[in-house]
Amino acid sequence: MIFPDTLVVQAIDVDTGSPVANVALVLMLRAPKKNDYRVGPVITDDAGHAKFTRAQCERTIARAQEMFVMDYFGDLSSCAPTAQVRVHFPEHVTRMIEQYDKSPQFWGRAFDDAPALFRGLRTVRNADFESAQVTFRDSEIAARPEISIMLKRTKSDAADGNRG
């Protein structure tokens, strides 16, 4: 995988065309063998933007290999040229928070600013949206490292008229 210095992902509401703030996104990198790498989550800002950096990808890979020695293999350059950004599953957000609350010294090691990330994760709106992902090739983001992920509100959220 040839990753740009920064990949900007914009979350957009399918129905309104508006940016979606406060949604946790993850970047999935396909490792050459063993488990794939999950970078993030990164929470979208008021403009619906989440930024994933090459340095962040490299740190995530190094930390995964340190924390789980037998489970991960390879570096960023050895990952497949195809990657995916997806809405972090609400149940995964919940599980992350539970794990961090039980053992912040261990689970916090995976992130640059774990306290800030976990404060943010407690308020994300991922459950308001259906599962979504966008797959891309490194050649597609080489010249313009920006992609959009289109989010559709869950039926119950849309029925409530919640456009928050």
C-alpha positions as CSV (number, residue, x, y, z in Angstrom):
1,M,0.0,0.0,0.0
2,I,1.3,3.4,-1.0
3,F,-0.4,5.7,1.5
4,P,-0.5,9.5,1.1
5,D,0.7,11.8,3.9
6,T,-3.0,12.4,4.8
7,L,-6.2,10.9,3.5
8,V,-9.3,13.0,4.1
9,V,-12.6,11.2,4.4
10,Q,-15.8,13.1,4.3
11,A,-19.0,11.6,5.7
12,I,-22.1,12.8,3.9
13,D,-25.8,12.1,4.7
14,V,-27.3,10.4,1.6
15,D,-30.7,12.0,2.0
16,T,-29.6,15.6,2.7
17,G,-26.2,15.9,1.1
18,S,-25.0,17.5,4.4
19,P,-21.7,16.6,6.2
20,V,-22.1,14.2,9.1
21,A,-20.3,15.1,12.3
22,N,-19.5,12.9,15.3
23,V,-19.3,9.5,13.6
24,A,-16.4,7.2,14.2
25,L,-14.7,5.8,11.1
26,V,-12.1,3.2,10.8
27,L,-9.6,2.5,8.0
28,M,-9.1,-1.2,7.2
29,L,-5.7,-2.2,5.8
30,R,-5.3,-5.7,4.4
31,A,-2.2,-7.3,5.8
32,P,-0.1,-9.7,3.7
33,K,-1.0,-12.5,6.2
34,K,-2.6,-13.0,9.6
35,N,-5.0,-10.3,10.8
36,D,-5.7,-7.1,9.0
37,Y,-5.0,-3.7,10.5
38,R,-7.7,-1.3,11.8
39,V,-6.6,2.3,11.9
40,G,-8.7,4.5,14.2
41,P,-11.4,5.0,15.0
42,V,-11.3,8.7,13.9
43,I,-14.3,10.8,14.7
44,T,-15.6,13.2,12.1
45,D,-15.5,16.9,12.8
46,D,-18.2,19.5,12.2
47,A,-17.5,19.5,8.5
48,G,-17.8,15.7,8.4
49,H,-14.1,15.2,7.9
50,A,-11.9,12.5,9.4
51,K,-8.2,12.4,8.6
52,F,-6.0,9.3,8.5
53,T,-2.3,9.9,8.1
54,R,0.5,7.7,6.9
55,A,2.3,8.2,10.3
56,Q,-0.9,7.1,12.1
57,C,-1.1,4.0,10.0
58,E,2.5,3.1,10.7
59,R,2.1,3.7,14.5
60,T,-1.1,1.6,14.5
61,I,0.7,-1.3,12.8
62,A,3.7,-1.0,15.1
63,R,1.5,-0.9,18.2
64,A,-0.7,-3.9,17.0
65,Q,2.5,-5.9,16.6
66,E,3.8,-4.9,20.0
67,M,0.5,-5.6,21.8
68,F,-0.4,-8.8,20.0
69,V,3.0,-10.3,18.9
70,M,1.6,-13.4,17.2
71,D,-1.4,-11.9,15.6
72,Y,0.0,-9.4,13.1
73,F,2.5,-9.4,10.3
74,G,3.9,-6.9,7.8
75,D,4.3,-3.1,7.5
76,L,2.3,-0.5,5.6
77,S,4.1,-1.0,2.4
78,S,3.4,-4.7,2.4
79,C,-0.4,-4.2,2.8
80,A,-2.6,-4.8,-0.2
81,P,-3.2,-1.8,-2.5
82,T,-6.9,-1.9,-1.8
83,A,-8.2,-0.5,1.5
84,Q,-11.6,0.3,3.0
85,V,-13.0,3.1,5.2
86,R,-16.1,2.1,7.1
87,V,-18.4,3.3,9.8
88,H,-17.2,1.7,13.0
89,F,-19.9,-0.8,14.1
90,P,-21.8,0.6,17.1
91,E,-21.2,-2.7,19.0
92,H,-17.5,-2.4,18.4
93,V,-17.6,1.2,19.8
94,T,-19.3,-0.2,22.9
95,R,-16.9,-3.0,23.3
96,M,-13.9,-0.7,22.9
97,I,-15.2,1.6,25.7
98,E,-15.9,-1.4,28.0
99,Q,-12.3,-2.7,27.4
100,Y,-10.8,0.7,27.9
101,D,-12.8,1.2,31.1
102,K,-11.5,-2.1,32.5
103,S,-7.9,-1.7,31.5
104,P,-7.0,1.8,30.3
105,Q,-3.2,1.1,30.7
106,F,-3.4,-1.7,28.2
107,W,-6.0,-0.6,25.7
108,G,-4.9,3.0,25.8
109,R,-1.5,2.1,24.5
110,A,-3.1,1.7,21.0
111,F,-3.8,5.4,20.6
112,D,-2.0,8.7,20.7
113,D,-4.5,10.4,23.0
114,A,-6.6,7.6,24.4
115,P,-8.5,9.8,27.0
116,A,-9.7,12.2,24.4
117,L,-10.6,9.5,21.9
118,F,-12.7,7.6,24.5
119,R,-14.4,10.8,25.6
120,G,-15.4,11.3,22.0
121,L,-16.4,7.7,21.4
122,R,-18.9,8.0,24.3
123,T,-20.9,10.6,22.2
124,V,-20.6,9.3,18.6
125,R,-23.8,8.8,16.6
126,N,-22.8,5.6,14.8
127,A,-26.0,3.9,15.8
128,D,-28.0,6.6,13.9
129,F,-26.6,5.3,10.6
130,E,-26.6,2.0,8.7
131,S,-23.4,0.2,8.1
132,A,-21.5,1.8,5.3
133,Q,-18.0,1.4,3.7
134,V,-16.1,2.7,0.8
135,T,-13.3,0.7,-0.8
136,F,-10.4,2.4,-2.7
137,R,-7.1,1.6,-4.3
138,D,-3.9,3.5,-3.4
139,S,-3.6,4.5,-7.1
140,E,-7.0,6.2,-6.8
141,I,-6.0,8.5,-3.9
142,A,-2.4,9.1,-5.1
143,A,-3.2,12.4,-6.9
144,R,-6.2,13.5,-4.8
145,P,-6.2,11.9,-1.3
146,E,-9.8,12.6,-0.6
147,I,-12.8,10.2,-0.5
148,S,-16.4,10.4,0.6
149,I,-18.5,7.9,2.5
150,M,-22.2,8.1,2.1
151,L,-24.2,7.5,5.2
152,K,-27.9,6.5,5.3
153,R,-29.8,7.0,8.5
154,T,-31.3,4.0,10.2
155,K,-35.0,3.6,9.6
156,S,-35.9,4.3,13.2
157,D,-33.7,7.4,13.2
158,A,-35.2,8.7,9.9
159,A,-38.7,8.0,11.2
160,D,-38.1,10.1,14.3
161,G,-37.2,13.0,12.0
162,N,-33.8,13.3,13.7
163,R,-31.6,15.3,11.4
164,G,-29.2,16.3,14.2
